[in-house]
Amino acid sequence: MGWKFWKRANPMDPQELLARGHSQPNSFPERLQDASMNPPPGSPQDSLPVGSFGLTIEDVFSITGRGTVVTGRVQTGTVTVGEQVLISRAGQPLAQVEVTGVEMFRKIVRTATAGDNVGLLLRGVKRDQVARGDVVSK
């Protein structure tokens, strides 16, 4: 089951693909290039504030006795324990809550910065009030 078997079973071997020009980076149809370069309007990235803290929620958990945890990657800025943040959906504010804890890779930290995958423990919001795609910002 070596190279010769693969070449017989697959009529498009690498040399044929190269000869036909399928290795060119700009060989995608124009409509696919446009779709991959520009995110659709109304996506969560459009509603992130410029210069301040922004996180798009990936998942929501409820911890009995502690509160609600939202997870995601910090897009911009920083957030520290004790700060007030705003949860919004499609550009409309939902609730203003306090960050009571920040956890990153099962390690408790005081501050989360851009690029960190974090879980934020929030006071003042229930699990069913927030959903994936909502934005947490300052």
Secondary structure, DSSP 4 states (H G I P E B T S, - for coil): --HHHHHHH-SS-HHHHHHHTTT-TT-S-HHHHHHHHSPPTT-GGGGSPSSS-EEE--EEEEETTTEEEEEEEEEESEEETT-EEEEEETTEEEEEEEEEEEEETTEEESEEETT-EEEEEEES--GGG--TT-EEE-
